[in-house]
């Protein structure tokens, strides 16, 4: 009997050794995404819309980098840089913006259920007013609604989630009433993301322009007549940041065993010599024009 030999495709591929830098990127990115996911899950923001936003962000980033560095902007090049397929890149270029499409996409499965609740005549009145539904039942029940519109999520799990998000409440006889189509737990998430946004945006600008100004809630550009003066200002900023940290510590008295209340304070100051960012500021407008041209 002839012994079967492995073809080239069947041969075991060698393991790819990740560089220390790549490993640290994954480690730090995992920590960032874990924290971000905590915020999003707590507010009910589903992964489907996040996936759409991520694809758009990768497309925009590749387009911006290529435009800034004078590289050739093609669908194939963007696909090679981002890992998106050329078909996905083509769709993103044609759409121009995903905002209008996202507005028609439910934030999560719970919101998908509420849209069915408001539009399906089995669960609402002709005016679009949602009926109060019994939990169980073959036809006009919450369980039936969930089975049709939530995919594979069990009715009990969906009820718990919708109650957590403040979308439904239990009324007389255990019936379920829709009280809120949106999500009432988003204020904290919005404030958290609003605080994160300027830091990440300024750090990203450093990657694009090899320089960013003071990282804070407000961007400040300082002007000097020489490089030596700007370097001296950087050293002064470092000294002042230490003094600022010391002044915050002095706001409270020394810690005692009976003190049960605390406030965690974090701040950051990032500074380097700024470059002319006028080209970077005009990139988004230019990118949009490029996408419209490709769509024609």
N, C-alpha and C positions, 0 to 999 in steps of 0.2 A: 504494500500500500504506500502510495506516494504521500510524503509528508507535506502538508499545506504550509506555504511560506507566507509571511505577512507582506502585504503590499505596502507601498510607500505611505499611503493614507492611514493604514492601520498601525504603523509603527508608533511607539510611544514618543511623544514630543518631550524635549528636555524642559526641565522646570526653569521658569524665568525668575532670576534673582532680582528682587526689587532693590533699588539703591536706597541708602539710608535716608536721603532726602525725600524720596517717594513714600517711604514707610512713615516718616514723620508727618507728611502731608495727610496721609490717610488717617493717622492717629488724631491729629488736630481737627481734621474735617469731621471725623466721627464724633468728636466731642461737641463741635459746633452744631452738627445736624441733630444730635441727641437733644441738645438744649432747645433748638428751634422746633423740633418735633414735639417736645413737651408743651410748648406754647400753642402750637397749631392743633394738636390733639385735644388740649383742654378747651379750645374754643370751637371744636367741631369742624375744622378745615380739613377736608379729605385729601387723599394723596393723588387722586385723578387730576384735580386742577393744579396741584403742585407740579405734577409731571409735565403738564402743558406749559406752565410758566418756566420750568427748568429748560425745556427744549428751546423756548423762545429766548431765554437768557443766554444760552450757549450760542445760538445763532447770532444774536446781537453782539456778543463779546467777540466772536471771530470776525464779524464784519467790521467792528470798530478797530480791532488790532490790525487787520489787513489794510484798512484805509489809512490809519495813522502811520504805519510803517511803509506805505507805498507799495504793498504787495498786490498781486493779481487777485481780484475778487471774482471767484467763480463758485458755482454750486459744488463742484468737485473738491475745490480747495477747502471750503467751509466744512464739507462732510469729512474730509481727511482730518481736519483739526479738532472737530467736536465729537466724532463718533456717530453723528446722525447719518441716516441714509440720504442719498442724493434726492430721493423722492420727498423725504421730510423737509429737506432744505428748500426744495422748489416750492412746496406748499407754504412754508413760512415766508418765503420771499414774495409770493403772490398775495398772501393775506395782509402783509404790511403791519398789522397789529392784531393781537389776539383778544383785545379788550372786549370788542363787541361780541365775539364768539364766546368768551368766558362768561359774559353776562347772561347767556342763555344756558350755560352749563351749571347744574346744581353743585353747590359747594361740597356736599357729601350725600350719602345715601338717605339720610334722614330728610334732607330737603327734597330729594327726589320723591320720597313718599308724600310729602306735603303738596308737591305740585300735582301728583295724581289725585290726592284728596280734594284739591280745588278744581280739577278739570274733568274728572271721570264722573259721569252722571250716576253711577252706582254708589258714589260716596259723597255727593254734593247736590245741592239744589240747582235749578236752572240758572239762578242768578250767580252761581259760583260760590255760594255760601256753603262751607263744609258742614256735613252732618255730624252730630255726635254719634260715635260708633260704639257698639258693644265690642268687647275684646274678641270673643269667639263667635263663629258663625260661618256658614258655608258661602254666603254671598255678600251681604252688606255689612261686613265686620272689619275691625282693625286688622285682624289676622289675615283676612283675604287681601286687604289693601297692601299690606306689607309683602305678602307673597308675590303680588303682581309687580310691585314697583321697587323692591329693595334687593332683588337678586336672591342670594342664598342666606340672608340674615334672618334668623328666627324672630318671630313677632315679639317674644318677651325681651330679647336683647335690644330690639329696635325701640320698644316702649321705654326701657330704662334709659337709653341714650337720648331719646326725644324729651324725656322728663328732665334729664340732666341739663340739657341745653335750653330748657324753658319753653319748649315748643308745644307741649301738650300738658293737660292736667286731667286727673281722675275726678269725675263728678258722680252724682247719685247712681247707685246700682253698679258701680264699677265701670260705667261707660267712659269713653275717652273723647275729650274735646280738644280740638286744635285751637290754640290761643296765640300762636306766634309763628309766622312763616319763616322769618329770619332767625338769626342766632343772637340771643341776648347776652352771651358770655364773651363778646368780642372786644369789649372796651380795654380790658387789661392786655389782651394780645396786641391790640393796635398801639397802645402806649409803649409796650415792650419793643415792638418792631420799629416804632418811630424813634426810640432811643438808640437802637442798634444801627439804623440806616446811615446816619452821617459818619459814624466811625468806619463802617465797612466801605462806604463810598469813597472816603478820602484815602483809605489804605489801598483801594483798587486803583485810584488815580496815580498813586506812586508807581504801580506796576506799568501804567501806560506812559507816564511822562518822566519817570525817574526822579520825581520830586513832588512833595505835597506840603502845603502850608500847615498851620496849626490845626490839629485834629480836635475838634470840639463841636458843640452844637452849632457854633457859628464859625465860618471859615474866615480867617483873618490873614491878609497879606501885608507883610512889613517890607518897607523899601529902604535900601541902604546905598551909599555911594561907592562902596567897595566890598570885595569878597571878605576881607579881613573883618570889617564891621559886621557882616552877616554871621560869620563864624563866632564872633564875640557874643552876638545876640543869642545864638544857639546855646552857648555855655551859660548865659544868663538865664535863659528859659529853664535849663536843667536845675540851676540853683533855686529859682523861684518855685519850681514844682515841688522841690523838697520842703521849702518853707511853707508852701500851701498845705501839703500833707500834714506838717507839724501843727499848723493852725487848726486844722480839722480835728486832730486828736485832742486839742485843748478845749474843744467845745463841751466835752463831757468830763466829769470828775473821774478820778482813778477808779478802776473797777473794784467792786466789793462783792463778797459772796452773796449778799442779799439782792443784788441787782439782777432782775429777771428780764428787763427790756433792753433791746440793743438795736442799733441801726448799722447796717453794712454799707459803707461808702466806697465806691471805686471811681477812679477818674484816670484819664490818660492824656498826655500831651505829646503829640508827634510833630516833629518839625525837621525840615531839611530845606536846602536852597531850592526855591521854586523856579520853574521854567515857564515859558510863555504857553499858556493853555488855551489860547484862542482857537487853535485848530481842533483841540479836543472838545471844546464847548460846541463847535459847529458840526460834530460828527453825527449826532443823532438826526439832525435835519437832513444832512447829506445821505445818511443811510436810508432814511425814509424815501428820499427821491430815487435812490438806486433801486429800492424794492418796487416802487411804482413803475419805474422804467422796465424792470424785468417782467412785471405783470402784463405789460402791453403786448 
